């Protein structure tokens, strides 16, 4: 299996989510972002 560091995954995910941030209200976006991070942790 290919090993990818968690920081790399978080950076990529964060970059991807910020591109689509306009879909969410700021509060909803933040909740969604932390939910995803907690799942990955």
PDB file of N, CA, C and O in Angstrom, chain B, residues numbered from 101:
ATOM      1  N   UNK B 101       0.831  -1.203   0.000  1.00  0.00           N
ATOM      2  CA  UNK B 101       0.000   0.000   0.000  1.00  0.00           C
ATOM      3  C   UNK B 101       0.867   1.256   0.000  1.00  0.00           C
ATOM      4  O   UNK B 101       1.989   1.253   0.507  1.00  0.00           O
ATOM      5  N   UNK B 102       0.339   2.304  -0.566  1.00  0.00           N
ATOM      6  CA  UNK B 102       1.045   3.578  -0.582  1.00  0.00           C
ATOM      7  C   UNK B 102       0.765   4.317   0.721  1.00  0.00           C
ATOM      8  O   UNK B 102      -0.389   4.490   1.113  1.00  0.00           O
ATOM      9  N   UNK B 103       1.809   4.740   1.370  1.00  0.00           N
ATOM     10  CA  UNK B 103       1.656   5.459   2.638  1.00  0.00           C
ATOM     11  C   UNK B 103       1.649   6.963   2.391  1.00  0.00           C
ATOM     12  O   UNK B 103       2.590   7.513   1.818  1.00  0.00           O
ATOM     13  N   UNK B 104       0.590   7.615   2.825  1.00  0.00           N
ATOM     14  CA  UNK B 104       0.479   9.068   2.692  1.00  0.00           C
ATOM     15  C   UNK B 104       0.351   9.658   4.094  1.00  0.00           C
ATOM     16  O   UNK B 104      -0.458   9.192   4.897  1.00  0.00           O
ATOM     17  N   UNK B 105       1.139  10.667   4.381  1.00  0.00           N
ATOM     18  CA  UNK B 105       1.084  11.271   5.710  1.00  0.00           C
ATOM     19  C   UNK B 105      -0.262  11.953   5.944  1.00  0.00           C
ATOM     20  O   UNK B 105      -0.886  12.466   5.015  1.00  0.00           O
ATOM     21  N   UNK B 106      -0.689  11.947   7.187  1.00  0.00           N
ATOM     22  CA  UNK B 106      -1.975  12.579   7.521  1.00  0.00           C
ATOM     23  C   UNK B 106      -1.969  14.067   7.212  1.00  0.00           C
ATOM     24  O   UNK B 106      -2.982  14.618   6.780  1.00  0.00           O
ATOM     25  N   UNK B 107      -0.833  14.721   7.430  1.00  0.00           N
ATOM     26  CA  UNK B 107      -0.745  16.152   7.121  1.00  0.00           C
ATOM     27  C   UNK B 107      -0.983  16.413   5.650  1.00  0.00           C
ATOM     28  O   UNK B 107      -1.651  17.381   5.286  1.00  0.00           O
ATOM     29  N   UNK B 108      -0.441  15.561   4.808  1.00  0.00           N
ATOM     30  CA  UNK B 108      -0.621  15.703   3.365  1.00  0.00           C
ATOM     31  C   UNK B 108      -2.092  15.560   2.996  1.00  0.00           C
ATOM     32  O   UNK B 108      -2.618  16.328   2.191  1.00  0.00           O
ATOM     33  N   UNK B 109      -2.746  14.570   3.590  1.00  0.00           N
ATOM     34  CA  UNK B 109      -4.175  14.354   3.336  1.00  0.00           C
ATOM     35  C   UNK B 109      -4.975  15.567   3.793  1.00  0.00           C
ATOM     36  O   UNK B 109      -5.857  16.036   3.074  1.00  0.00           O
ATOM     37  N   UNK B 110      -4.674  16.072   4.972  1.00  0.00           N
ATOM     38  CA  UNK B 110      -5.393  17.235   5.508  1.00  0.00           C
ATOM     39  C   UNK B 110      -5.197  18.458   4.629  1.00  0.00           C
ATOM     40  O   UNK B 110      -6.150  19.192   4.366  1.00  0.00           O
ATOM     41  N   UNK B 111      -3.971  18.686   4.171  1.00  0.00           N
ATOM     42  CA  UNK B 111      -3.702  19.837   3.303  1.00  0.00           C
ATOM     43  C   UNK B 111      -4.481  19.739   2.003  1.00  0.00           C
ATOM     44  O   UNK B 111      -5.091  20.713   1.560  1.00  0.00           O
ATOM     45  N   UNK B 112      -4.459  18.566   1.396  1.00  0.00           N
ATOM     46  CA  UNK B 112      -5.169  18.357   0.133  1.00  0.00           C
ATOM     47  C   UNK B 112      -6.664  18.542   0.327  1.00  0.00           C
ATOM     48  O   UNK B 112      -7.328  19.206  -0.469  1.00  0.00           O
ATOM     49  N   UNK B 113      -7.190  17.945   1.396  1.00  0.00           N
ATOM     50  CA  UNK B 113      -8.616  18.053   1.693  1.00  0.00           C
ATOM     51  C   UNK B 113      -9.007  19.502   1.945  1.00  0.00           C
ATOM     52  O   UNK B 113     -10.026  19.975   1.443  1.00  0.00           O
ATOM     53  N   UNK B 114      -8.192  20.201   2.724  1.00  0.00           N
ATOM     54  CA  UNK B 114      -8.476  21.602   3.045  1.00  0.00           C
ATOM     55  C   UNK B 114      -8.490  22.449   1.778  1.00  0.00           C
ATOM     56  O   UNK B 114      -9.371  23.289   1.598  1.00  0.00           O
ATOM     57  N   UNK B 115      -7.518  22.229   0.905  1.00  0.00           N
ATOM     58  CA  UNK B 115      -7.439  22.976  -0.347  1.00  0.00           C
ATOM     59  C   UNK B 115      -8.677  22.702  -1.198  1.00  0.00           C
ATOM     60  O   UNK B 115      -9.262  23.622  -1.769  1.00  0.00           O
ATOM     61  N   UNK B 116      -9.065  21.448  -1.276  1.00  0.00           N
ATOM     62  CA  UNK B 116     -10.242  21.055  -2.053  1.00  0.00           C
ATOM     63  C   UNK B 116     -11.509  21.697  -1.493  1.00  0.00           C
ATOM     64  O   UNK B 116     -12.328  22.229  -2.243  1.00  0.00           O
ATOM     65  N   UNK B 117     -11.662  21.642  -0.172  1.00  0.00           N
ATOM     66  CA  UNK B 117     -12.859  22.203   0.456  1.00  0.00           C
ATOM     67  C   UNK B 117     -12.924  23.721   0.317  1.00  0.00           C
ATOM     68  O   UNK B 117     -14.006  24.276   0.123  1.00  0.00           O
ATOM     69  N   UNK B 118     -11.789  24.392   0.413  1.00  0.00           N
ATOM     70  CA  UNK B 118     -11.795  25.846   0.269  1.00  0.00           C
ATOM     71  C   UNK B 118     -12.239  26.274  -1.121  1.00  0.00           C
ATOM     72  O   UNK B 118     -12.822  27.345  -1.288  1.00  0.00           O
ATOM     73  N   UNK B 119     -11.963  25.438  -2.121  1.00  0.00           N
ATOM     74  CA  UNK B 119     -12.411  25.759  -3.471  1.00  0.00           C
ATOM     75  C   UNK B 119     -13.936  25.729  -3.573  1.00  0.00           C
ATOM     76  O   UNK B 119     -14.524  26.445  -4.383  1.00  0.00           O
ATOM     77  N   UNK B 120     -14.564  24.907  -2.754  1.00  0.00           N
ATOM     78  CA  UNK B 120     -16.027  24.775  -2.794  1.00  0.00           C
ATOM     79  C   UNK B 120     -16.704  25.452  -1.610  1.00  0.00           C
ATOM     80  O   UNK B 120     -17.880  25.215  -1.332  1.00  0.00           O
ATOM     81  N   UNK B 121     -15.943  26.299  -0.915  1.00  0.00           N
ATOM     82  CA  UNK B 121     -16.447  26.938   0.302  1.00  0.00           C
ATOM     83  C   UNK B 121     -17.684  27.789   0.043  1.00  0.00           C
ATOM     84  O   UNK B 121     -18.540  27.914   0.919  1.00  0.00           O
ATOM     85  N   UNK B 122     -17.792  28.377  -1.147  1.00  0.00           N
ATOM     86  CA  UNK B 122     -18.924  29.251  -1.457  1.00  0.00           C
ATOM     87  C   UNK B 122     -20.256  28.508  -1.390  1.00  0.00           C
ATOM     88  O   UNK B 122     -21.309  29.139  -1.299  1.00  0.00           O
ATOM     89  N   UNK B 123     -20.223  27.186  -1.435  1.00  0.00           N
ATOM     90  CA  UNK B 123     -21.452  26.393  -1.343  1.00  0.00           C
ATOM     91  C   UNK B 123     -22.020  26.477   0.081  1.00  0.00           C
ATOM     92  O   UNK B 123     -23.233  26.444   0.284  1.00  0.00           O
ATOM     93  N   UNK B 124     -21.118  26.584   1.052  1.00  0.00           N
ATOM     94  CA  UNK B 124     -21.529  26.552   2.450  1.00  0.00           C
ATOM     95  C   UNK B 124     -21.574  27.948   3.058  1.00  0.00           C
ATOM     96  O   UNK B 124     -20.834  28.841   2.646  1.00  0.00           O
ATOM     97  N   UNK B 125     -22.444  28.124   4.033  1.00  0.00           N
ATOM     98  CA  UNK B 125     -22.324  29.301   4.882  1.00  0.00           C
ATOM     99  C   UNK B 125     -21.101  29.049   5.752  1.00  0.00           C
ATOM    100  O   UNK B 125     -20.716  27.902   5.978  1.00  0.00           O
ATOM    101  N   UNK B 126     -20.495  30.121   6.236  1.00  0.00           N
ATOM    102  CA  UNK B 126     -19.242  29.978   6.982  1.00  0.00           C
ATOM    103  C   UNK B 126     -19.364  28.999   8.149  1.00  0.00           C
ATOM    104  O   UNK B 126     -18.495  28.146   8.328  1.00  0.00           O
ATOM    105  N   UNK B 127     -20.404  29.106   8.926  1.00  0.00           N
ATOM    106  CA  UNK B 127     -20.566  28.236  10.081  1.00  0.00           C
ATOM    107  C   UNK B 127     -20.727  26.783   9.653  1.00  0.00           C
ATOM    108  O   UNK B 127     -20.087  25.893  10.213  1.00  0.00           O
ATOM    109  N   UNK B 128     -21.576  26.544   8.665  1.00  0.00           N
ATOM    110  CA  UNK B 128     -21.793  25.191   8.178  1.00  0.00           C
ATOM    111  C   UNK B 128     -20.501  24.607   7.615  1.00  0.00           C
ATOM    112  O   UNK B 128     -20.203  23.429   7.814  1.00  0.00           O
ATOM    113  N   UNK B 129     -19.743  25.437   6.915  1.00  0.00           N
ATOM    114  CA  UNK B 129     -18.474  24.987   6.355  1.00  0.00           C
ATOM    115  C   UNK B 129     -17.521  24.551   7.454  1.00  0.00           C
ATOM    116  O   UNK B 129     -16.891  23.498   7.356  1.00  0.00           O
ATOM    117  N   UNK B 130     -17.415  25.359   8.501  1.00  0.00           N
ATOM    118  CA  UNK B 130     -16.501  25.029   9.592  1.00  0.00           C
ATOM    119  C   UNK B 130     -16.898  23.734  10.281  1.00  0.00           C
ATOM    120  O   UNK B 130     -16.036  22.911  10.589  1.00  0.00           O
ATOM    121  N   UNK B 131     -18.187  23.542  10.528  1.00  0.00           N
ATOM    122  CA  UNK B 131     -18.666  22.305  11.141  1.00  0.00           C
ATOM    123  C   UNK B 131     -18.349  21.115  10.242  1.00  0.00           C
ATOM    124  O   UNK B 131     -17.867  20.085  10.712  1.00  0.00           O
ATOM    125  N   UNK B 132     -18.618  21.261   8.960  1.00  0.00           N
ATOM    126  CA  UNK B 132     -18.344  20.208   7.992  1.00  0.00           C
ATOM    127  C   UNK B 132     -16.852  19.877   7.943  1.00  0.00           C
ATOM    128  O   UNK B 132     -16.471  18.707   7.925  1.00  0.00           O
ATOM    129  N   UNK B 133     -16.015  20.907   7.921  1.00  0.00           N
ATOM    130  CA  UNK B 133     -14.567  20.716   7.859  1.00  0.00           C
ATOM    131  C   UNK B 133     -14.047  19.962   9.080  1.00  0.00           C
ATOM    132  O   UNK B 133     -13.253  19.032   8.938  1.00  0.00           O
ATOM    133  N   UNK B 134     -14.486  20.352  10.278  1.00  0.00           N
ATOM    134  CA  UNK B 134     -14.028  19.674  11.489  1.00  0.00           C
ATOM    135  C   UNK B 134     -14.584  18.265  11.588  1.00  0.00           C
ATOM    136  O   UNK B 134     -13.928  17.377  12.132  1.00  0.00           O
ATOM    137  N   UNK B 135     -15.784  18.050  11.069  1.00  0.00           N
ATOM    138  CA  UNK B 135     -16.353  16.706  11.033  1.00  0.00           C
ATOM    139  C   UNK B 135     -15.483  15.782  10.191  1.00  0.00           C
ATOM    140  O   UNK B 135     -15.176  14.664  10.603  1.00  0.00           O
ATOM    141  N   UNK B 136     -15.085  16.250   9.011  1.00  0.00           N
ATOM    142  CA  UNK B 136     -14.212  15.466   8.137  1.00  0.00           C
ATOM    143  C   UNK B 136     -12.870  15.191   8.817  1.00  0.00           C
ATOM    144  O   UNK B 136     -12.367  14.069   8.762  1.00  0.00           O
ATOM    145  N   UNK B 137     -12.293  16.203   9.452  1.00  0.00           N
ATOM    146  CA  UNK B 137     -11.013  16.007  10.138  1.00  0.00           C
ATOM    147  C   UNK B 137     -11.138  14.996  11.270  1.00  0.00           C
ATOM    148  O   UNK B 137     -10.236  14.182  11.473  1.00  0.00           O
ATOM    149  N   UNK B 138     -12.234  15.037  12.002  1.00  0.00           N
ATOM    150  CA  UNK B 138     -12.406  14.096  13.103  1.00  0.00           C
ATOM    151  C   UNK B 138     -12.560  12.663  12.595  1.00  0.00           C
ATOM    152  O   UNK B 138     -12.136  11.717  13.259  1.00  0.00           O
ATOM    153  N   UNK B 139     -13.163  12.506  11.424  1.00  0.00           N
ATOM    154  CA  UNK B 139     -13.289  11.179  10.821  1.00  0.00           C
ATOM    155  C   UNK B 139     -11.904  10.655  10.415  1.00  0.00           C
ATOM    156  O   UNK B 139     -11.609   9.474  10.593  1.00  0.00           O
ATOM    157  N   UNK B 140     -11.064  11.532   9.872  1.00  0.00           N
ATOM    158  CA  UNK B 140      -9.727  11.116   9.437  1.00  0.00           C
ATOM    159  C   UNK B 140      -8.773  10.873  10.600  1.00  0.00           C
ATOM    160  O   UNK B 140      -7.816  10.110  10.470  1.00  0.00           O
ATOM    161  N   UNK B 141      -9.027  11.513  11.727  1.00  0.00           N
ATOM    162  CA  UNK B 141      -8.104  11.418  12.862  1.00  0.00           C
ATOM    163  C   UNK B 141      -8.084  10.029  13.487  1.00  0.00           C
ATOM    164  O   UNK B 141      -7.356   9.797  14.452  1.00  0.00           O
TER     165      UNK B 141
END
